């Protein structure tokens, strides 16, 4: 038995939840960027940069999935 199609209201609610997750991820990215600003050396700055890139790539992937849902 297949899943019932999502109504517009259900899709909007799912989009809102996805945007809330993206908001949280961007808040996390802001903290990582702030830590990077306070890096005491290049090694720490590099680690902050790598962490920030990973967070932003994950967030971009979430947004791309959301955009595909919109059709």
Secondary structure, 3 states (H helix, E strand, C coil): CCCCCCCHHHHHHHHHHHHHHHHHHHHHHHHHHHHHHCCCCHHHHHHHHHHHHHHHHHHHHHHHHHHHHHC
